[in-house]
Amino acid sequence: MDVLPLMVALPMAGGFLLPLVPKKRSLVTDVVAVALALALAVIALSLIGSPDRAYHMGGWTAPIGINLVLDGTSKLMLAVIAVVTFSVVLYCPTYMTRFTGKRKFYSLFLMMIAGMNGVVLTGDLFNLFVFLEIASIASYALVAFGCERDELEASFRYLVLGSVASYFLLFGIALLYAKLGTVNMAHLSQKIAEVGGLAGGDVVAAGKASPLLVFATVLFICGLGLKAALVPFHAWLPDAHPSAPTPISAMLSGLLIKAIGVYALARVLFSVIGVHEGGAVSTVLMGLGAVSMILGVLLAVAQWDYKRLLAYHSISQIGYVVLGIGLATPLGVAAGLFHLLNHAVFKSLLFLNAGAVEYRTGTRELGEMGGLNKKMPVTGATSFLASMSIAGIPPFNGFFSKLLIIVACFQAGRWGYALIAVVVSVLTLASFLKVQKYAFFGPLKEKWQNIREVPVLMAASMVLLAVLCLATSVLAFKLFDKDGLEQGLRNDRFLGAAQRSLTDREGYVTRALSPAVEFKPTSTDGTDDGT
Amino acid sequence: MVYLLCLVLFAIGLYGVLTQRNLIKIIISLAVAESAINIFLVLLGYRVNGTAPIEEGTLEQHAAFVNASVDPLPQAMVLTAIVIGVGVLALSMVIAMRLYHRYGTYDITKIRKLRG
């Protein structure tokens, strides 16, 4: 029995069963949710070492059946999702006591995780749409969870734009099905390669690529770009992310826009459509990334609402990720994925910090805070670490991924983009120095004399993420091989593997269409071959 | 030709989402856009005078069946898409209702409290 389906089945089962727990047994709900998140984290981390493979649901081999594909990129995403989820779940039991209906909260929360894991694993385009909708619908409901004015309004806007994005995606899938007669991603990839695909910008310019295929690609970029909140499509994010309860803000900014936005976009474009260095798709991605970086950070600098400021920074940082991936060079893609991982860690930590401050002081206005370091040392310290990470100060993880993205830009000869990346990084630093100055340093205001540090579980979750901010830097060291970055990338088994499986289209096809029998668990008893 | 009509219907839906001020009308526009895509998907598998995709015959009749029946896959996909659409629709209705309770209006311009 393969463990792959469990990544979707476990949270989904939890999501359906938790509402059945009696309302008084609040502790049971907490324990079950934390235990589920822990189990998912254990499975996801153990999957990193296991071989790449495809799981064919119900024993029907692809392209007829639906398959789940595990490769370097999905391993990275699963690990990020599981670890951040676990940290955030630790935060929930105390924080969510402010709201009623904790069971419903966990139920939606787990459904969202099931959706994200499904998006990351699936090898079927229509299945991707379904999982994407599961995650999205859960997140619409979670944004509106407080049922206050702001939350409802933000949720409605998010829902409308999110649904439009989903329709774009579905339309794109329908076009591909009309043209090529399949929705299996690997099978589609094969057929697109046969008809020529979007092989570089020159073919598109010469009009050789099928117009239907180009239209479908545009629909995918618009639809998934909306989900990822890239700049022309970003309008919903600064409302939706701050309005949600804090653990959900952390999940949305840290994971959701990456799993159902950037990852889905990268997977569809790289593995199905095909992206080539310097091609049209690559240029569009880089452009979108750069615009997001600049506009996001400029809007963020002027913000005084703590969580809203963080939300704008999410747009800016997602720009970095898309710029890196859009370069379509091995180093660029690896750097982009690395920044995605790092951003998941530090952005969820920053949101949890903001939530901790709000939990004790009840305000999100930076101007009203001040000197909180004296009363909330753990929150202050972890927030400082996270701020330095996002601003790209060595030795924190954000420094290395930004450095790699800038180096990748230089290597690809994209000087302008490298310059933008540096400038945006400086502006990010300025913005977070402001947060630190107004919220945590300086004299303690009179009215905050009696606040205390947050409860131990919330603090533990923040400390865990802060440690990760430092620990994930180690991943970068492996890339600095003495034979240069390329060689280091080729030898690396985590980031390098993630990059290889994303850029290697043929490899993806072979892996996804491989028969199920190929995978033999170590403790095989030969009863379940799935054929 | 019929496909173009789907595109037109989708465009009408999108236009409604972008221009309407009333929450309910926005939701209706969303539903129109969604139906356009569902119709498009079903049309992909449609065939004039086709039979239902239920196979009963022997293996010899298989080829004739394949030539006569409509494509079942888009139908299955549309069913799923409709279920998802209903979920989104129900949720959006609930949110619109709660908004009405809070503000006493369905006009989005009067509700707009959050900054850009």
Interface residues (C-beta under 8 A of the other chain):
Chain A: F126 F129 V130 E133 I137 Y140 A141 A144 C147 E148 R149 D150 L152 E153 A154 S155 F156 L159 V160 S163 V164 S166 Y167 L170 F171 A174 Y177 A178 V183 A235 P238 D239 S243
Chain B: F10 L14 V17 L23 I26 L30 A33 E34 I37 F40 L41 L44 L73 P74 M77 T80 A81 I84 G87 V88 L91 S92 I95 A96 R98 L99 R102 Y103 I111 R112 K113 L114 G116
